């Protein structure tokens, strides 16, 4: 609760600032507030916080603000998952990709990779492995040649999800062992 109050104070004091550095700090404070609200199982409030970040900073020209908005959308999807609102969860992941999928900035690309893998995990949870495999292939295609270890971690995760689907009994051929 104290962390949420501190984040609220940052927004109250600096939320109307036009100075780029302060705007980034406000965006990060609201994303962090959302994370604390999730930890406190106040998911609806967390979703509202994430929506605020996207509304305020989603179209900003600064890469750090776009990264915060992309991360907020991904975190919103996770909060929706905790509420078993899978349709909205998938829509939030799709929104990350739609809005930020072509971004060249490393932090934004990471948020997109996280969203795609999150969507794949959700599709597996919903017994929709064929769709999950398509999403995993997107991750592998987009980021398979990346040199950034953070991105490569999601490529490995996508391959793992894809492999798990191939091993499931959903009509998919088993993955090759080579």
C-alpha positions in Angstrom: 0.0 0.0 0.0 2.9 2.4 0.8 4.4 1.8 -2.6 1.1 2.7 -4.3 0.9 5.9 -2.3 4.4 6.8 -3.3 3.5 6.3 -7.0 0.4 8.3 -6.5 2.5 11.1 -5.0 4.8 11.1 -8.1 1.8 11.4 -10.4 0.3 14.2 -8.2 3.5 16.2 -8.1 4.8 15.7 -11.6 1.9 14.4 -13.7 1.3 17.6 -15.5 4.9 18.3 -16.4 5.9 18.6 -20.0 9.6 18.0 -19.3 10.5 14.7 -21.0 12.5 13.2 -18.1 9.7 13.8 -15.6 7.1 12.4 -18.1 9.1 9.2 -18.2 9.3 9.0 -14.4 5.5 9.5 -14.2 4.9 6.8 -16.8 7.2 4.4 -14.9 5.5 5.3 -11.6 2.1 4.5 -12.9 3.3 1.2 -14.4 4.9 0.3 -11.1 1.7 1.3 -9.3 -0.1 -1.1 -11.5 2.3 -3.9 -10.6 1.9 -3.2 -6.9 -1.9 -3.1 -7.3 -1.7 -6.6 -8.9 0.4 -7.8 -6.0 -2.3 -6.5 -3.7 -4.9 -8.4 -5.8 -6.6 -5.1 -6.8 -6.7 -6.1 -10.4 -9.3 -3.7 -11.6 -7.4 -0.7 -10.2 -4.2 -2.1 -11.8 -6.0 -2.3 -15.2 -7.1 1.3 -14.8 -3.5 2.4 -14.0 -2.2 0.6 -17.1 -5.0 2.1 -19.2 -3.9 5.5 -18.0 -0.3 5.0 -19.1 -1.5 3.9 -22.6 -3.9 6.8 -22.9 -1.4 9.4 -21.7 1.8 8.1 -23.3 1.0 5.6 -26.0 1.4 8.0 -28.8 4.3 10.0 -27.4 7.3 10.4 -29.6 9.8 9.5 -26.9 10.9 5.9 -27.0 10.9 5.5 -23.2 7.3 6.6 -23.1 6.3 4.2 -25.9 8.1 1.4 -24.0 6.2 2.2 -20.8 2.9 2.2 -22.8 3.8 -1.1 -24.4 4.8 -2.6 -21.1 1.6 -1.3 -19.5 -0.5 -3.0 -22.2 1.3 -6.3 -21.6 0.9 -5.9 -17.8 -2.8 -5.2 -18.4 -3.1 -8.5 -20.2 -1.5 -10.3 -17.3 -3.9 -8.6 -14.8 -6.8 -9.7 -17.1 -5.5 -13.3 -17.0 -5.6 -13.2 -13.2 -9.3 -12.3 -13.6 -9.9 -15.2 -16.1 -10.8 -12.7 -18.8 -9.0 -14.5 -21.6 -10.7 -12.7 -24.5 -9.7 -9.3 -23.2 -6.3 -10.6 -22.3 -5.6 -11.8 -25.8 -7.0 -8.5 -27.1 -4.5 -6.6 -24.9 -1.6 -8.7 -26.2 -2.8 -8.1 -29.8 -2.9 -4.3 -29.1 0.7 -4.3 -28.0 1.7 -5.9 -31.3 -0.7 -3.7 -33.4 0.5 -0.5 -31.8 4.2 -1.2 -31.3 5.1 -4.2 -33.4 7.1 -2.3 -36.0 9.1 -0.3 -33.4 12.9 -0.4 -33.7 13.5 0.6 -30.0 15.0 -2.3 -28.0 12.7 -1.9 -24.9 9.6 -1.7 -27.1 10.7 -4.7 -29.1 11.1 -6.6 -25.8 7.6 -5.6 -24.8 6.2 -6.9 -28.1 8.1 -10.2 -27.7 6.8 -10.6 -24.2 3.2 -9.9 -25.5 3.5 -12.5 -28.2 4.8 -15.2 -25.8 2.1 -14.2 -23.3 -0.5 -14.6 -26.0 0.9 -18.0 -27.0 0.9 -19.2 -23.3 -2.7 -18.1 -23.0 -3.7 -19.9 -26.2 -2.1 -23.1 -24.8 -4.0 -22.6 -21.6 -7.2 -22.4 -23.7 -6.3 -25.6 -25.5 -5.7 -23.7 -28.8 -2.3 -25.1 -29.6 -2.5 -24.6 -33.4 -3.0 -20.8 -32.9 -0.2 -20.8 -30.2 2.2 -22.3 -32.7 1.4 -19.6 -35.3 2.2 -17.0 -32.6 5.4 -18.7 -31.6 6.4 -18.8 -35.2 5.9 -15.0 -35.3 8.3 -14.6 -32.3 10.9 -16.9 -33.9 10.6 -15.1 -37.3 10.8 -11.6 -35.8 13.5 -12.1 -33.2 15.2 -15.4 -34.0 18.3 -13.6 -35.3 18.5 -11.0 -32.5 21.7 -10.6 -30.6 20.0 -9.1 -27.5 19.9 -11.9 -24.9 16.6 -10.5 -23.5 14.9 -11.0 -26.9 16.5 -14.4 -27.4 15.0 -15.5 -24.0 11.6 -15.0 -25.6 12.6 -16.9 -28.7 13.6 -19.8 -26.5 10.3 -19.6 -24.7 8.4 -19.5 -28.0 10.3 -22.6 -29.1 9.5 -24.3 -25.8 5.8 -23.5 -26.1 5.8 -24.7 -29.7 7.5 -27.9 -28.7 5.0 -28.5 -25.9 2.2 -28.0 -28.4 3.8 -30.4 -30.8 4.0 -33.0 -28.0 0.3 -32.5 -27.1 -2.4 -34.7 -28.5 -4.0 -32.0 -30.7 -3.3 -33.5 -34.1 0.0 -31.7 -34.6 3.0 -33.7 -35.8 5.7 -34.2 -33.2 8.6 -31.8 -33.3 11.8 -33.2 -34.9 14.5 -34.1 -32.4 17.4 -32.7 -34.5 
